[in-house]
Amino acid sequence: MNTRSIAQPLKAKSRQPTAKATQFLGLTGYTSRLPVAWLVLASFIFLAALSIYVIANYYDTRRDIMARIDAQLINAATSANVIVGKKYHESPEQITPAEFKQKSHALTELARALNVEYVYTMVLKPPYVHFTASSYTREDLKLNRLTRYQDVYSEASITLKSAFHSTEPVFEIAKDKWGHFKSVFIPFVLPDGTTYIAGADLTIHDLESRLQESVMDAAIDASFFFVMFLVVVSLYFMYYKKTLTTDSRTGFGNRIALEQALKYSKSQHLCLSVVWVKELEDIISFYGTEVGDNVMAKVMSYFGEFTHPFEVYRLTTSKIALVTSIENGEHYLANLTESFPCAKPIYDAPHLYVNLCAGVAKGNCALLLENAFLALRQAQQQNTQVCYFDSQLQLNPQQQSKNLHLTRLLQSACESDRIIPFFTPRKACHDHADIQYHCTARVLNERGAIIDAEHFYPVMKQPKLRAQISMKLLELCVTRFRKSNHAWSMQLSHSEIADAEYFEYISQILRRYPQPQLITFEFNEIDVLKNFSDMSLMMQSLKAKGANVAVTGVNSGFLTINRILKLPLDAICLEASICENLDEDEMLLSSIEYLASHCNAKRIDLIVPCVATSKQAKQLEAAGVARLEGSWIGKASGHL
């Protein structure tokens, strides 16, 4: 339930659909926090596999090229033997220059047709090797470097000579005055046992050019795959950056995006507010995460209209961050929070209301977020809507001194019996004579002045100190009401009821008290929800001993009331500010009426505090409320 009045929203500049906050802040060179080890390992494996593939592909292509060259040379040498023929070598003395010239010309045409440098035939006349036929090139014609019949090949290698005694083709790479070649020598045997060789040459330059082509092909393959790798890695970086810096539920930036924005901001001083949506966890538990995320998106979109060109960031499930320039100031962010329309539903179907709490800080970007969180924590502890970090720093020394003084005062009051009970009447709507008294503690200082509960309850952080005061109040109330028929109640905390010594003390009192059904122990709603299972067991145990139990400070409407109603309750008391907008908000009254009907169905008394006028009392009576408390009924007093 929301009881706040509708505040006037601040005027916002028209939102431009252009630059984002990162552009305004000058955020460039963003580097996402990638899992570097895994990325490096994956890159290393890919590059290693790519290198192995390219090298294997290169050697496989090279092997194919060499095999084709060998087949080309063998084909050329075999064809040369067909053109020259065995008969040509059977009668070497009868070969005329014209016939030699005709054979050489035919071999030259063959060499050109088969794309080899030379084809030739040779015979061995120990110790020399002689040409019997040979092709020639255009350069040989220009230089008059033509081979004649039976010319001695003085540069014949041992490999060439051994080919005359081989039974299969022999390959060789060698240099001579004609150039650098890869050659093949195929032996042929005449009927008389004489061996001649048909050979073919291919220049090493031609061989290397073909191999170079294979290298280029391998390099192109490697480049293609590497470029694809770079594209994939780039897309991965872009996607990971987006997922790392974006809240996937709302589409707004997350805490990492905010930290990067502050880190790379051109301005070293900014103002930042961390805003806590109080009811969000209850909304999520009741309606689910989808509704909760939609509520957060609505809240962030609302603030985004006012903080532009700065972005709104989602820090946690229920916390967001607002950023503005130092010129706008921290009061601008505070006014944004205070003017948020809490009395209007932020989300339709169902109608949901939210309240906000904010911590605001300004100054150096390096400490801005931490300071804002400290301010928010202070606002939560003090139950205020907005806290400024700088103001808290100035007030802390005085507040700490005051807290220390109050703690000593409480300890002294417990030791010297200066704890006194005050009684606030709660009148039943159906029977005005039926009155229950809510008991609270007051403290007398050394001069006898009464200190109200709101002054010392905030400093009761130590469970033992709070338990001492509660035990003293319980003892005084039992003494006051033991011999009467008055119903009364007092509030306990989870830490007190969880204290085995204190719980045993309560158990003994209930066993000795004449009418334990007139005692009601109350627990704050926030305390109950935080320790739901334990509180449910404790309540059952108290009811088993005859006492009544109630939950107070209920302010979250129907979000958590379903869980609250599952507890073994006798009463529910709404929050203190429930009546502030009762006259103006018809929906609030209908909500109370709806809740009252549920409570009456379960025989649970619904209590509304802070009733100030007779009109409010009549409205609440008509709504079905069981009891009323407030100034119109009666103020807290030390006497009944």
Secondary structure, DSSP 4 states (H G I P E B T S, - for coil): ---PPPPPPPP-PPPPSS--HHHHTT--S------HHHHHHHHHHHHHHHHHHHHHHHHHHHHHHHHHHHHHHHHHHHHHHHHH-HHHHH-GGG--HHHHHHHHHHHHHHHHHHT-SEEEEEEEETTEEEEEEE---HHHHHHT----TT-B-TT--HHHHHHTT-SS-EEEEEEETTEEEEEEEEEEE-TTS-EEEEEEEEEHHHHHHHHHHHHHHHHHHHHHHHHHHHHHHHHHHHHHHHHHHB-TTTSSEEHHHHHHHHHT-SSSEEEEEEEEETTHHHHHHHH-HHHHHHHHHHHHHHHHHHHTTS-EEE-SSSEEEEEEETTT-HHHHHHHHHTS-TTS-SBTTTTB---EEEEEEEEEHHHHHHHHHHHHHHHHHHT-SEEEHHHHHHHHHHHHHHHHHHHHHHHHHHHTT-EEEEEEEEEESS-TT-EEEEEEEEEE-TTS-EE-HHHHGGG--SHHHHHHHHHHHHHHHHHHHTTS--EEEEEE-HHHHT-HHHHHHHHHHHHH-S-GGGEEEEEEHHHHHHTHHHHHHHHHHHHHTT-EEEEEEE-STTTTHHHHTTS--SEEEE-GGGGTTTTT-HHHHHHHHHHHHHHHHTT-EEEE----SHHHHHHHHHHT-SEEESTTT---BS--
